[in-house]
Amino acid sequence: MAGLSSRQKTFVVNYIVSGNAAEAARESGYSLKASREAGFQLLQRPAVAAEVKRVQDKLERESVVDAKYVIRNLKATVERCMPAEGTFDSAGANKALESLGRMLGLFVDKHEIGGEVTHTHKHSVAELPPKEQHAAARDLIGRLRALGIGEDDDVSRN
């Protein structure tokens, strides 16, 4: 944030957080009466606008979601929905398992076109009896661990 005053730097940070120029100006020390105009004027300054864009671009690059992130969080969801003790959330577990299975290519609808048309359909986890759902979940968790996605991974557990 070179070339910006401390108040402008504070404005940039507050604007990134709120997305509202008037609110960011108020949080940066401008009066309530002047904050709307000050926020507008600050965003018109090339150095401030460039810094806002630079920070937004950096945040966007650093928050890219990849397949490993999705798999980790789906796995965490399955484990939260299927505790060893406590309430079993079959709907949450089914949805997460189905998403994981599709990502890993376990649940495939296969259509072959030729002289004869055949259709293969593997059942979704939701169609299985509860005991088989639980077994399928444990099997999938085992497969994930075999892929290197295990309990030691840093998974957000909100």
Backbone as a chain_set.jsonl record, in Angstrom:
{"seq": "MAGLSSRQKTFVVNYIVSGNAAEAARESGYSLKASREAGFQLLQRPAVAAEVKRVQDKLERESVVDAKYVIRNLKATVERCMPAEGTFDSAGANKALESLGRMLGLFVDKHEIGGEVTHTHKHSVAELPPKEQHAAARDLIGRLRALGIGEDDDVSRN", "coords": {"N": [[0.818, -1.189, 0.0], [1.957, 1.162, -0.717], [2.538, 4.663, -1.035], [0.087, 5.565, -0.209], [-1.837, 7.386, 2.186], [-2.108, 6.89, 5.773], [-4.776, 6.963, 6.497], [-6.017, 6.494, 4.043], [-5.095, 3.906, 3.549], [-6.379, 2.563, 5.636], [-8.982, 3.004, 4.816], [-9.022, 1.455, 2.439], [-8.76, -1.173, 3.469], [-11.099, -1.295, 5.074], [-13.019, -0.91, 3.088], [-12.687, -3.209, 1.512], [-13.576, -5.103, 3.322], [-16.272, -4.318, 3.884], [-17.419, -3.503, 1.441], [-18.726, -1.192, 0.985], [-18.476, 2.118, 0.287], [-19.121, 4.498, 1.733], [-19.521, 3.544, 4.341], [-16.98, 2.454, 4.793], [-15.471, 4.797, 4.726], [-16.493, 6.12, 6.994], [-15.65, 4.317, 8.974], [-12.995, 4.776, 8.719], [-12.479, 7.158, 9.844], [-13.729, 9.456, 8.847], [-16.283, 11.952, 9.074], [-19.738, 11.284, 9.817], [-21.453, 12.85, 8.295], [-19.805, 13.61, 6.138], [-18.957, 11.229, 5.087], [-20.147, 9.797, 2.927], [-19.596, 11.283, 0.568], [-16.812, 11.422, 0.846], [-16.071, 8.711, 0.69], [-16.823, 8.142, -1.957], [-15.123, 9.948, -3.335], [-12.601, 8.986, -2.561], [-12.526, 6.491, -3.837], [-12.334, 7.367, -6.423], [-9.77, 8.197, -6.707], [-6.833, 7.35, -8.377], [-4.66, 5.879, -7.161], [-5.796, 4.801, -4.842], [-7.963, 3.336, -5.9], [-6.505, 1.516, -7.454], [-5.151, 0.125, -5.466], [-7.289, -1.059, -4.073], [-8.214, -2.787, -6.079], [-5.907, -4.397, -6.415], [-5.737, -5.681, -3.893], [-8.227, -7.011, -3.84], [-7.896, -8.728, -6.056], [-5.745, -10.278, -5.13], [-6.924, -11.547, -2.915], [-8.859, -13.039, -4.251], [-7.262, -14.785, -5.804], [-6.015, -16.256, -3.755], [-8.095, -17.584, -2.582], [-8.972, -19.708, -4.057], [-10.819, -22.555, -4.746], [-10.101, -25.925, -4.725], [-10.159, -29.36, -5.95], [-9.205, -31.048, -3.926], [-9.729, -29.571, -1.614], [-12.547, -29.535, -1.685], [-13.104, -32.284, -1.46], [-11.951, -32.834, 1.064], [-13.61, -31.281, 2.749], [-16.139, -32.35, 2.221], [-15.704, -34.898, 3.204], [-15.304, -34.285, 5.898], [-17.857, -33.405, 6.472], [-19.32, -35.774, 6.161], [-18.228, -37.24, 8.282], [-19.066, -35.675, 10.456], [-21.794, -36.03, 10.249], [-22.068, -38.678, 10.748], [-21.424, -39.683, 13.477], [-19.536, -41.695, 15.832], [-20.826, -41.994, 18.214], [-23.961, -40.689, 19.154], [-26.262, -38.598, 17.302], [-27.292, -39.738, 14.173], [-27.141, -38.293, 11.108], [-28.756, -38.953, 8.488], [-29.605, -37.789, 6.044], [-27.789, -35.656, 5.585], [-25.389, -37.107, 5.553], [-25.861, -38.824, 3.378], [-26.057, -37.005, 1.215], [-23.497, -35.809, 1.213], [-21.911, -38.11, 0.867], [-22.819, -39.006, -1.603], [-22.021, -36.879, -3.238], [-19.225, -37.047, -2.878], [-18.804, -39.641, -3.902], [-19.537, -39.295, -6.597], [-17.598, -37.429, -7.379], [-15.346, -39.031, -7.173], [-15.871, -40.875, -9.068], [-17.399, -43.114, -8.476], [-20.126, -43.494, -8.63], [-21.644, -43.932, -11.389], [-23.476, -43.151, -14.233], [-23.859, -45.006, -16.969], [-23.895, -44.99, -20.418], [-24.08, -46.759, -23.315], [-23.779, -46.575, -26.737], [-24.776, -48.15, -29.62], [-25.255, -50.928, -31.842], [-27.009, -52.196, -30.149], [-28.697, -50.799, -27.399], [-27.624, -50.177, -24.183], [-28.049, -49.711, -20.697], [-26.568, -48.803, -17.735], [-26.977, -48.507, -14.337], [-25.873, -47.443, -11.281], [-26.861, -47.732, -7.949], [-27.795, -44.972, -5.866], [-26.408, -43.78, -2.793], [-28.431, -43.014, -1.104], [-30.486, -44.77, -1.676], [-29.87, -47.104, -0.435], [-30.205, -49.436, 2.337], [-30.083, -48.299, 5.808], [-27.921, -49.584, 7.303], [-26.257, -50.448, 5.239], [-25.694, -48.0, 4.089], [-24.125, -46.879, 6.066], [-21.947, -48.654, 6.021], [-21.053, -48.177, 3.409], [-20.265, -45.554, 3.692], [-18.127, -45.754, 5.508], [-16.42, -47.294, 3.925], [-15.912, -45.496, 1.827], [-14.645, -43.459, 3.246], [-12.356, -44.837, 3.976], [-11.24, -45.193, 1.422], [-10.714, -42.516, 0.798], [-8.775, -41.905, 2.71], [-6.797, -43.58, 1.786], [-6.129, -42.218, -0.463], [-4.69, -40.246, 0.611], [-6.062, -38.375, 2.018], [-6.847, -37.8, 4.998], [-7.512, -38.104, 8.56], [-5.552, -36.47, 9.612], [-5.468, -34.275, 8.014], [-5.902, -30.77, 7.52], [-8.888, -29.774, 8.227], [-11.679, -27.753, 8.108], [-13.926, -27.567, 10.742], [-16.7, -26.517, 11.177]], "CA": [[0.0, 0.0, 0.0], [2.879, 2.296, -0.806], [2.011, 5.862, -1.655], [-1.205, 5.933, 0.368], [-1.78, 7.858, 3.571], [-2.606, 5.871, 6.696], [-6.236, 6.996, 6.428], [-6.387, 5.827, 2.789], [-4.857, 2.479, 3.757], [-7.475, 2.092, 6.478], [-10.169, 2.988, 3.949], [-8.931, 0.297, 1.538], [-9.075, -2.372, 4.253], [-12.517, -1.253, 5.444], [-13.821, -1.071, 1.878], [-12.611, -4.621, 1.139], [-14.411, -5.844, 4.274], [-17.7, -3.982, 3.82], [-17.912, -3.296, 0.081], [-19.517, 0.031, 1.005], [-17.522, 3.224, 0.384], [-19.495, 5.419, 2.817], [-19.244, 2.855, 5.607], [-15.524, 2.366, 4.916], [-14.987, 6.138, 5.057], [-16.844, 6.352, 8.408], [-14.755, 3.479, 9.787], [-11.636, 5.292, 8.547], [-12.35, 8.416, 10.574], [-14.463, 10.574, 8.268], [-17.527, 12.208, 9.798], [-20.943, 10.676, 9.262], [-21.957, 13.768, 7.284], [-18.905, 13.667, 4.984], [-18.48, 9.891, 4.704], [-20.625, 9.362, 1.605], [-18.8, 11.987, -0.445], [-15.409, 11.037, 1.02], [-15.926, 7.369, 0.139], [-16.882, 8.262, -3.412], [-13.913, 10.634, -3.793], [-11.455, 8.091, -2.366], [-12.545, 5.462, -4.892], [-11.99, 8.012, -7.686], [-8.319, 8.41, -6.743], [-6.197, 6.201, -9.031], [-3.837, 5.063, -6.253], [-6.708, 4.069, -3.948], [-8.677, 2.357, -6.728], [-5.548, 0.471, -7.835], [-4.88, -0.692, -4.275], [-8.489, -1.873, -3.848], [-8.198, -3.854, -7.086], [-4.797, -5.294, -6.113], [-6.093, -6.498, -2.732], [-9.313, -7.904, -4.26], [-7.309, -9.766, -6.919], [-4.957, -11.178, -4.281], [-7.87, -12.368, -2.145], [-9.48, -13.975, -5.186], [-6.268, -15.823, -6.131], [-5.725, -17.077, -2.584], [-9.273, -18.306, -2.105], [-9.386, -20.661, -5.078], [-11.238, -23.844, -4.208], [-9.702, -27.007, -5.608], [-10.819, -30.641, -5.696], [-8.784, -31.574, -2.628], [-10.485, -28.811, -0.619], [-13.931, -30.015, -1.71], [-13.117, -33.646, -0.914], [-11.703, -32.746, 2.511], [-14.767, -30.749, 3.462], [-17.219, -33.338, 2.13], [-15.337, -35.959, 4.135], [-15.584, -33.763, 7.234], [-19.31, -33.395, 6.608], [-19.73, -37.168, 6.385], [-17.843, -37.637, 9.634], [-19.938, -34.973, 11.406], [-23.141, -36.586, 10.131], [-22.051, -40.091, 11.138], [-20.535, -39.844, 14.624], [-19.53, -43.021, 16.454], [-21.889, -41.897, 19.203], [-24.777, -39.501, 18.937], [-27.317, -38.625, 16.294], [-26.904, -40.019, 12.797], [-27.848, -37.436, 10.151], [-28.699, -39.726, 7.247], [-29.744, -36.924, 4.866], [-26.52, -34.964, 5.382], [-24.381, -38.101, 5.172], [-26.168, -39.28, 2.019], [-25.727, -35.96, 0.242], [-22.041, -35.683, 1.147], [-21.366, -39.342, 0.28], [-23.146, -39.024, -3.024], [-21.132, -35.911, -3.891], [-17.888, -37.646, -2.896], [-18.81, -40.765, -4.831], [-19.543, -38.78, -7.971], [-16.275, -36.836, -7.642], [-14.37, -40.107, -7.3], [-16.284, -41.748, -10.162], [-17.966, -44.359, -7.956], [-21.533, -43.584, -9.025], [-21.603, -43.52, -12.787], [-24.528, -43.575, -15.157], [-23.119, -45.335, -18.179], [-24.728, -45.183, -21.602], [-23.324, -47.216, -24.474], [-24.605, -46.459, -27.926], [-24.296, -49.013, -30.68], [-26.361, -51.705, -32.412], [-27.954, -52.363, -29.053], [-28.528, -49.756, -26.402], [-27.653, -50.683, -22.814], [-28.003, -48.663, -19.677], [-26.138, -49.303, -16.436], [-27.207, -47.51, -13.296], [-25.516, -47.86, -9.934], [-27.758, -47.087, -6.993], [-27.218, -43.92, -5.04], [-26.309, -44.143, -1.382], [-29.73, -42.774, -0.479], [-31.383, -45.898, -1.936], [-29.417, -48.253, 0.34], [-30.683, -49.482, 3.722], [-29.184, -47.554, 6.694], [-26.686, -50.299, 7.641], [-25.402, -50.43, 4.053], [-25.226, -46.62, 3.942], [-23.029, -46.706, 7.021], [-20.819, -49.427, 5.496], [-20.562, -47.46, 2.228], [-19.58, -44.355, 4.174], [-16.834, -46.168, 6.06], [-15.602, -47.706, 2.79], [-15.497, -44.282, 1.127], [-13.663, -42.788, 4.103], [-11.126, -45.612, 3.807], [-10.673, -44.86, 0.107], [-10.178, -41.157, 0.881], [-7.519, -41.978, 3.458], [-5.817, -44.207, 0.9], [-5.702, -41.167, -1.397], [-3.921, -39.253, 1.357], [-6.95, -37.39, 2.625], [-7.215, -38.49, 6.224], [-7.821, -37.333, 9.761], [-4.505, -35.504, 9.902], [-5.613, -33.105, 7.148], [-6.47, -29.582, 8.135], [-10.244, -29.646, 7.715], [-12.503, -26.867, 8.915], [-15.059, -28.263, 11.349], [-17.623, -25.493, 11.684]], "C": [[0.863, 1.254, 0.0], [2.198, 3.469, -1.501], [0.657, 6.303, -1.13], [-0.998, 6.443, 1.785], [-2.34, 6.762, 4.479], [-4.139, 5.816, 6.661], [-6.728, 6.296, 5.155], [-6.182, 4.317, 2.902], [-5.979, 1.862, 4.592], [-8.76, 2.017, 5.668], [-10.167, 1.757, 3.052], [-9.327, -0.976, 2.284], [-10.562, -2.411, 4.601], [-13.432, -1.435, 4.234], [-13.828, -2.533, 1.418], [-13.55, -5.43, 2.039], [-15.891, -5.589, 4.039], [-18.253, -3.89, 2.399], [-18.721, -2.021, -0.059], [-18.578, 1.208, 1.261], [-17.849, 4.167, 1.532], [-19.188, 4.794, 4.175], [-17.736, 2.768, 5.846], [-14.935, 3.726, 5.288], [-15.286, 6.461, 6.518], [-15.896, 5.581, 9.325], [-13.313, 3.969, 9.722], [-11.456, 6.667, 9.168], [-13.044, 9.616, 9.962], [-15.781, 10.733, 9.013], [-18.696, 11.542, 9.087], [-21.471, 11.535, 8.107], [-21.119, 13.73, 5.997], [-18.569, 12.288, 4.413], [-18.939, 9.444, 3.313], [-19.796, 9.982, 0.492], [-17.335, 11.572, -0.358], [-15.16, 9.646, 0.438], [-15.914, 7.38, -1.373], [-15.588, 8.861, -3.952], [-12.677, 9.732, -3.645], [-11.393, 7.037, -3.467], [-12.213, 6.039, -6.264], [-10.488, 8.239, -7.821], [-7.649, 7.17, -7.326], [-5.404, 5.299, -8.09], [-4.714, 4.212, -5.329], [-7.448, 2.984, -4.727], [-7.759, 1.202, -7.119], [-5.26, -0.446, -6.656], [-6.085, -1.583, -3.938], [-8.492, -3.049, -4.818], [-7.103, -4.868, -6.795], [-5.158, -6.232, -4.953], [-7.223, -7.476, -3.096], [-8.786, -9.044, -5.126], [-6.516, -10.773, -6.103], [-5.867, -12.094, -3.481], [-8.526, -13.418, -3.033], [-8.525, -15.113, -5.539], [-6.048, -16.779, -4.968], [-6.921, -17.884, -2.102], [-9.813, -19.28, -3.143], [-9.692, -22.0, -4.414], [-10.824, -24.913, -5.207], [-10.384, -28.305, -5.181], [-10.452, -31.193, -4.323], [-9.532, -30.874, -1.496], [-11.921, -29.335, -0.532], [-14.017, -31.403, -1.084], [-12.904, -33.62, 0.593], [-12.946, -32.309, 3.266], [-15.978, -31.663, 3.346], [-16.951, -34.488, 3.099], [-15.636, -35.517, 5.56], [-17.088, -33.74, 7.494], [-19.831, -34.797, 6.89], [-19.425, -37.564, 7.819], [-18.675, -36.929, 10.697], [-21.335, -35.569, 11.406], [-23.225, -38.024, 10.628], [-21.122, -40.301, 12.341], [-20.615, -41.266, 15.173], [-20.615, -43.089, 17.523], [-22.683, -40.636, 18.905], [-25.763, -39.7, 17.804], [-26.743, -38.802, 14.901], [-27.758, -39.161, 11.876], [-27.774, -38.101, 8.783], [-28.788, -38.842, 6.007], [-28.433, -36.21, 4.556], [-25.427, -35.917, 4.919], [-24.609, -38.563, 3.734], [-25.742, -38.262, 0.98], [-24.21, -35.832, 0.083], [-21.415, -36.92, 0.501], [-21.639, -39.409, -1.218], [-22.244, -38.056, -3.796], [-19.708, -36.445, -3.977], [-17.803, -38.771, -3.914], [-18.778, -40.315, -6.277], [-18.184, -38.167, -8.321], [-15.221, -37.908, -7.886], [-14.745, -41.12, -8.376], [-16.884, -43.065, -9.708], [-19.406, -44.572, -8.39], [-21.656, -43.032, -10.432], [-22.843, -44.034, -13.506], [-23.831, -43.788, -16.484], [-24.104, -45.621, -19.308], [-23.82, -45.607, -22.745], [-24.253, -47.183, -25.674], [-23.974, -47.302, -29.025], [-25.502, -49.708, -31.305], [-27.443, -51.958, -31.373], [-27.669, -51.267, -28.038], [-28.643, -50.398, -25.028], [-27.537, -49.511, -21.855], [-27.614, -49.314, -18.357], [-26.336, -48.184, -15.431], [-26.806, -48.108, -11.964], [-26.408, -47.076, -8.979], [-27.047, -45.98, -6.229], [-27.222, -44.4, -3.597], [-27.664, -44.001, -0.699], [-30.687, -43.951, -0.651], [-31.003, -47.133, -1.118], [-30.067, -48.252, 1.725], [-29.663, -48.805, 4.638], [-27.878, -48.276, 7.03], [-25.724, -50.302, 6.457], [-24.879, -49.023, 3.769], [-24.011, -46.396, 4.834], [-21.783, -47.438, 6.523], [-20.204, -48.72, 4.282], [-19.786, -46.216, 2.642], [-18.196, -44.706, 4.698], [-15.884, -46.604, 4.935], [-15.054, -46.483, 2.05], [-14.46, -43.52, 1.931], [-12.329, -43.507, 4.004], [-10.449, -45.302, 2.485], [-10.054, -43.472, 0.111], [-8.846, -41.155, 1.618], [-6.43, -42.601, 2.597], [-5.294, -43.213, -0.13], [-4.895, -40.078, -0.7], [-4.765, -38.173, 1.967], [-7.508, -38.047, 3.876], [-7.457, -37.543, 7.367], [-6.787, -36.268, 10.054], [-4.567, -34.28, 8.996], [-6.244, -31.969, 7.917], [-7.838, -29.349, 7.523], [-11.018, -28.751, 8.666], [-13.71, -27.62, 9.434], [-15.98, -27.245, 11.997], [-18.912, -26.112, 12.093]], "O": [[0.539, 2.26, 0.63], [1.4, 3.295, -2.422], [0.132, 7.325, -1.571], [-0.1, 5.992, 2.496], [-2.971, 5.819, 4.003], [-4.726, 4.741, 6.781], [-7.736, 5.59, 5.184], [-6.999, 3.539, 2.41], [-6.465, 0.773, 4.287], [-9.539, 1.075, 5.817], [-11.191, 1.088, 2.915], [-10.134, -1.764, 1.791], [-11.211, -3.445, 4.441], [-14.497, -2.043, 4.343], [-14.862, -3.039, 0.981], [-14.238, -6.335, 1.567], [-16.684, -6.529, 3.998], [-19.431, -4.168, 2.176], [-19.337, -1.786, -1.099], [-17.957, 1.292, 2.321], [-16.941, 4.599, 2.243], [-18.649, 5.461, 5.059], [-17.267, 2.982, 6.964], [-13.997, 3.796, 6.082], [-14.434, 7.015, 7.213], [-15.403, 6.115, 10.319], [-12.498, 3.616, 10.575], [-10.395, 7.276, 9.033], [-12.955, 10.711, 10.516], [-16.332, 9.757, 9.524], [-18.633, 11.274, 7.888], [-21.883, 11.011, 7.072], [-21.665, 13.808, 4.897], [-17.953, 12.2, 3.351], [-18.187, 8.778, 2.601], [-19.348, 9.286, -0.419], [-16.685, 11.389, -1.387], [-14.152, 9.426, -0.234], [-15.094, 6.71, -2.001], [-15.018, 8.347, -4.914], [-11.807, 9.725, -4.517], [-10.313, 6.73, -3.971], [-11.851, 5.295, -7.176], [-9.988, 8.451, -8.926], [-7.865, 6.062, -6.836], [-5.471, 4.076, -8.211], [-4.409, 3.049, -5.068], [-7.549, 1.846, -4.268], [-8.178, 0.045, -7.117], [-5.139, -1.659, -6.826], [-5.907, -2.741, -3.559], [-8.747, -4.184, -4.416], [-7.332, -6.072, -6.913], [-4.911, -7.436, -5.025], [-7.179, -8.642, -2.703], [-9.185, -10.196, -4.95], [-6.596, -11.978, -6.345], [-5.607, -13.293, -3.381], [-8.724, -14.558, -2.611], [-8.929, -16.276, -5.57], [-5.911, -17.985, -5.175], [-6.759, -18.788, -1.282], [-10.991, -19.634, -3.107], [-8.902, -22.504, -3.615], [-11.151, -24.828, -6.391], [-11.095, -28.344, -4.177], [-11.307, -31.748, -3.633], [-9.925, -31.518, -0.523], [-12.445, -29.552, 0.561], [-14.903, -31.667, -0.271], [-13.607, -34.316, 1.326], [-13.297, -32.889, 4.294], [-16.773, -31.745, 4.283], [-17.874, -34.99, 3.74], [-16.169, -36.298, 6.349], [-17.537, -34.021, 8.605], [-20.684, -34.986, 7.757], [-20.265, -38.157, 8.496], [-18.964, -37.518, 11.739], [-21.993, -35.611, 12.446], [-24.313, -38.532, 10.897], [-20.133, -41.026, 12.232], [-21.622, -41.954, 15.006], [-21.246, -44.129, 17.709], [-22.127, -39.635, 18.454], [-26.058, -40.826, 17.402], [-25.817, -38.095, 14.504], [-28.981, -39.295, 11.87], [-26.85, -37.849, 8.01], [-28.115, -39.115, 5.013], [-28.009, -36.16, 3.402], [-24.644, -35.601, 4.024], [-23.659, -38.68, 2.961], [-25.131, -38.619, -0.028], [-23.7, -35.755, -1.035], [-20.499, -36.802, -0.313], [-20.782, -39.823, -1.998], [-21.762, -38.382, -4.881], [-19.054, -36.319, -5.012], [-16.852, -38.847, -4.693], [-18.065, -40.896, -7.095], [-17.679, -38.361, -9.427], [-14.315, -37.725, -8.699], [-14.035, -42.104, -8.582], [-16.883, -44.036, -10.464], [-19.858, -45.711, -8.505], [-21.76, -41.823, -10.638], [-23.204, -45.206, -13.395], [-23.275, -42.851, -17.057], [-25.035, -46.41, -19.147], [-22.889, -44.884, -23.101], [-25.37, -47.698, -25.629], [-22.784, -47.176, -29.317], [-26.613, -49.177, -31.308], [-28.635, -51.938, -31.679], [-26.521, -50.864, -27.851], [-29.625, -51.077, -24.731], [-26.99, -48.46, -22.188], [-28.257, -50.266, -17.914], [-25.909, -47.05, -15.653], [-27.325, -49.148, -11.558], [-26.671, -45.893, -9.191], [-25.843, -46.053, -5.981], [-27.958, -45.318, -3.237], [-28.001, -44.787, 0.187], [-31.609, -44.114, 0.149], [-31.748, -48.113, -1.111], [-30.44, -47.195, 2.234], [-28.486, -48.737, 4.287], [-26.822, -47.643, 7.042], [-24.514, -50.174, 6.642], [-23.765, -48.86, 3.271], [-23.011, -45.809, 4.42], [-20.68, -46.897, 6.596], [-18.982, -48.671, 4.143], [-18.779, -45.866, 2.027], [-17.212, -44.04, 4.374], [-14.687, -46.319, 4.985], [-13.877, -46.442, 1.691], [-13.501, -42.99, 1.368], [-11.28, -42.864, 3.952], [-9.227, -45.164, 2.426], [-9.002, -43.256, -0.491], [-7.9, -40.485, 1.203], [-5.27, -42.195, 2.668], [-4.168, -43.338, -0.614], [-4.468, -39.11, -1.329], [-4.238, -37.147, 2.397], [-8.511, -38.759, 3.825], [-7.592, -36.334, 7.177], [-7.105, -35.259, 10.683], [-3.798, -33.338, 9.186], [-7.022, -32.181, 8.848], [-7.948, -28.793, 6.43], [-11.014, -28.964, 9.878], [-14.44, -28.241, 8.661], [-16.029, -27.129, 13.221], [-19.818, -25.411, 12.545]]}, "num_chains": 1, "name": "protein.A"}
